[in-house]
Amino acid sequence: MTESVLDAWRQVIARSPEGIALVDPRNEEVDFRMIDARSDGLCEQWRSLGMRERRLIALDLTNGVEWLCGFLACLKLGAVVAPLDPGFKKDEVEALGKELRVQGIWSGTDLVQGCCERPMVFRNGEIEVCKLTSGSTGSPKRLYFSRSEMVADARRLIAGMGIRPDDVNLGLIPWGHSYGLGSVVYPLLLQGTAATWTETPFPEEIGRVCRQAGCTLFPSVPTVLKALSRSDCEVDAFASLRLVISAGARLDPDIARAFGERFGKRVRNFYGSTETGGICFDDTGKSALSGRSVGTPLPGVRIVPARGNRFYVESDAVYRHGNSRRSEGGQGRALVADFGGIDERGELVLEGRAVNLMKIGARRINPLDIERRLLQIDGVSDAKVFALSRDGDALIAAALESSLSRTELSGRMREALPLRLRPKKWFVYEQFPLTVRGKVNFSAIRKDFTSL
C-alpha cells in the first residue's frame, strides 16, 4: 500500500502539535498545528472557488510559510501541485499557466483562475507533483510524479543522508525544485524536520539565519558555498551544522577544500536529476575533496550502462507517467544526460554532459572538447561553449568565468586552442549569471551575446 504523505503529516501533528515546523528569517516560529490550520483554510477556500482534484494548481511564490501551506493545501484537495521557479514575470507566469493547463495559480495572496478554458485532468489519481526543469535554455519540461515516487525519493534521501526529525534545515534552495522537495519539504511533512530560509542570498544573512535557528543541515549549491568561503562571515555562525551538502552543479574540489578550511565542515556531494530524484551520495565527503566522483548510488538505485558511455538510472523514484522505459522489476528507468559509469570503488564517475554537436562550416565539433581545453587555462574557473548564429553562419561562442583581462585571455586562448576551435565571439564574467536553482543561466548569457 502506498504511504500517504497526509497520514504521515497527521502523525507528526499528533506527536507534537506545537512542535516547530518553520522558523522565518525574523526568528518567528510557526508550529505544525498553525501550518495545518492554514492549509485547511486554503483547501476549503479553493474548493469553494471551483478548484477540483486531479487538476493542476501552480505555486508562484518563494520559500516560506505560504509556500508550504499552499503545497499542503494542494495535497489535501487532491490536486496536482506544480511549483514554479520564483522570478518569473507576471505575463510569463500566465503564459506558463496556459501551457501547463492549470486550473489556478496561487501567489500567496491571490488564486488566479481562468488561465485556460480546459484545465488538464489526470486519469491517474496517484499523480501528486508536476516537476519542471529549469528552463534555462528554453521552455521548461514538465514531468509528473506519483505520490509513491515522491515518497520513495524522500525516504531514500532521509535514510541515505541521515536526516533526523530533530534536525533544522537551512533551506535556501528552491523548495519546488526536485532537490528541495526531496531534502527539505518531504522530510518536514513525513517526519517533522523543521526548516528555515533567507529572504536575501547574502553570506552574512545566511550566517545570521543559520546561527539564529541553530541549523544542523545545509543542502546547498557550489556557487553559494564558494561565496561563503570568500566572505567575512563569522566562522561560529555555522557551528551548529553537522551536514553540508552540495548538488545542482559540479562541485569543484577547490570549493570543497576552501569551505572545509574556512568553517571546519566537510562538504558531501549529492547527485540527482529531475527525472530520477536522488541518485548518489558521498557520505564521507572524500570524493568532494578529491573530485574523483559524486559518491555511491543510494540504496535501491541501480546504475545500468548504456551506449556511448551513457547510463540509465532505475529506482522506484524514477517517473513513470509518460515514460515507457521500465526496469525488469517494473520500476521507472531514465537515461541521464551525463557521460560516466561506476568505477572499481563502486562510485559514480561523471565525464561530462551529453550535448549536441555544433556544426561549424562543414565540421561537427563537440563543445565539451573546447570547454575542457579552456578550463586548463590558469585563471579560468568555468567555461561554456555553444554555437552562435550570425548572418546565416554558425560561429563558436564562449562564456568564460575569469578574473583575467580580455588581453590576457586572448593570448592564453591562442596558446590553448588551434584556430579552428578558437571562439570567434566570447564574453568574460567574474561570475556566471545563475538561475534561482544555482545553475548557470544560459538564457541570460545568450542575451549578453546579442550586444557583441
Secondary structure, 3 states (H helix, E strand, C coil): CCCCHHHHHHHHHHHCCCCEEEECCCCCEEEHHHHHHHHHHHHHHHHHCCCCCCEEEEECCCCCHHHHHHHHHHHHHCCEEEECCCCCCHHHHHHHHHHHCCCEEECCCCEEECCCCCCCECCCCCEEEEEECCCCCCCCCEEEEEHHHHHHHHHHHHHHHCCCCCCEEECCCCCCCHHHHHHHHHHHHHHCCEEECCCCCCHHHHHHHHHHHCCCEEEECHHHHHHHHCCCCCHHHHCCCCEEEECCCCCCHHHHHHHHHHHCCCEEEEEEECCCEEEEECCCCHHHHHCCCCCEECCCCEEEECHHHCEEEEECCCCCCCCCCECCCCCEEEECCEEEEECCCCCEEEEEECCCCEEECCEEECHHHHHHHHHCCCCEEEEEEEEEEECCEEEEEEEEEECCCHHHHHHHHHHHCCHHHCCCEEEEECCCCECCCCCECHHHHHHHHCCC
